[in-house]
Structure formats: structure tokens, C-alpha cells
């Protein structure tokens, strides 16, 4: 299950995701942020995402192609961002600090 919402913070718009980003939920998350309405400076927060399948990875790559940046503080999400070459902010996750 995935929970996704856009939060309008002082630092800019943030797409906060929690749970499992898989095929069943990737389309729903994509509909939340459409190509023609992706806010400038969108930050995608993967801190509470526990699993991402290939459909979820495709969604993340699409968001990156639209200019989104990513944040994560768990070793799994950081690894996914690095493997997919996603623009990762706050990369402060080492095996010692993340688990």
C-alpha cells in the first residue's frame, strides 16, 4: 500500500510517499502529479518508502525527467536513487547511520 500527498512547504512543493511503490500504486501516484502540472522545484520524499518495483522506478525516473529532486534517509531508498541516477538531496545515509 502507498500513501502519497503533495505538501506545500515553505521550502517548496514536496511529494511525500509512504509504503510500497509498486505497479498498483505507481499509476495513482502519477495521476497525483501530471506532466502539465508538476510544480517547479518539486521534491520527492522517499524517506518512508519501503519497496519500489520496476513500475515505481519508472515513475521516479519520469519525475526526475520533469525536474524533480529526491530525498531519502534510509539505505534502501538512497540505494534506489543512486542506482537510477536520480538527483538526490540530503544524501546523509551511510550503513552506520541508516542501519
C-alpha positions as CSV (number, residue, x, y, z in Angstrom):
1,X,0.0,0.0,0.0
2,X,1.2,3.5,-0.8
3,X,0.2,6.8,0.7
4,X,1.1,9.9,-1.4
5,X,0.4,13.5,-1.0
6,X,1.7,16.8,-2.1
7,X,2.6,19.1,0.7
8,X,3.2,22.8,0.1
9,X,6.0,23.7,2.5
10,X,7.9,27.0,2.8
11,X,10.8,25.3,1.1
12,X,8.6,24.4,-1.9
13,X,6.3,21.6,-3.0
14,X,7.0,18.1,-1.7
15,X,5.6,14.8,-2.9
16,X,5.6,12.7,0.3
17,X,5.3,8.9,-0.3
18,X,4.9,6.2,2.3
19,X,4.8,2.4,1.9
20,X,5.2,0.3,-1.2
21,X,5.7,2.0,-4.6
22,X,4.7,-0.8,-7.0
23,X,2.7,-1.2,-10.2
24,X,-0.6,-1.0,-8.5
25,X,0.2,2.4,-6.9
26,X,2.6,4.0,-9.4
27,X,-0.3,5.0,-11.7
28,X,-2.1,6.5,-8.8
29,X,0.9,8.5,-7.8
30,X,1.5,9.6,-11.4
31,X,-2.1,10.9,-11.6
32,X,-1.4,13.0,-8.5
33,X,1.4,14.8,-10.3
34,X,0.7,15.1,-14.0
35,X,3.3,16.3,-16.5
36,X,1.5,19.6,-17.2
37,X,1.1,20.4,-13.5
38,X,4.4,19.3,-11.9
39,X,5.3,22.3,-9.7
40,X,8.7,23.9,-10.2
41,X,11.1,22.7,-7.6
42,X,9.2,19.5,-6.7
43,X,11.0,17.5,-4.0
44,X,10.0,13.8,-3.9
45,X,10.4,12.4,-0.3
46,X,11.1,8.7,-0.3
47,X,12.1,8.6,3.4
48,X,9.2,6.3,4.3
49,X,9.1,4.1,1.1
50,X,9.9,0.5,1.9
51,X,9.8,-1.1,-1.5
52,X,10.0,0.1,-5.2
53,X,9.3,-2.3,-8.1
54,X,10.2,-1.5,-11.8
55,X,6.9,0.4,-12.4
56,X,7.7,2.5,-9.3
57,X,11.2,3.0,-10.6
58,X,9.8,4.2,-14.0
59,X,7.6,6.7,-12.1
60,X,10.7,8.0,-10.3
61,X,12.7,8.3,-13.5
62,X,9.7,10.2,-15.1
63,X,9.5,12.6,-12.2
64,X,13.3,13.2,-12.5
65,X,13.0,13.9,-16.2
66,X,10.4,16.6,-15.3
67,X,12.9,18.2,-13.0
68,X,12.0,16.7,-9.6
69,X,14.7,16.1,-7.0
70,X,14.7,13.4,-4.3
71,X,15.3,13.0,-0.7
72,X,15.7,9.8,1.4
73,X,17.3,8.9,4.7
74,X,17.0,5.1,4.6
75,X,19.7,3.0,3.0
76,X,17.1,1.2,0.7
77,X,15.7,4.4,-0.8
78,X,19.2,6.0,-1.1
79,X,20.4,2.9,-3.0
80,X,17.5,3.1,-5.4
81,X,18.1,6.8,-6.1
82,X,21.8,6.2,-6.7
83,X,21.2,3.1,-8.9
84,X,18.7,5.1,-11.0
85,X,20.9,8.2,-11.0
86,X,18.2,10.4,-9.5
87,X,19.1,13.8,-8.2
88,X,19.4,13.1,-4.5
89,X,19.4,15.8,-1.9
90,X,20.4,15.4,1.8
91,X,22.5,12.3,1.0
92,X,23.5,11.6,4.6
93,X,22.9,7.9,4.7
94,X,25.8,5.5,5.4
95,X,25.5,1.9,6.6
96,X,26.3,3.2,10.1
97,X,23.7,5.9,10.3
98,X,20.9,4.1,8.3
99,X,21.1,0.6,9.5
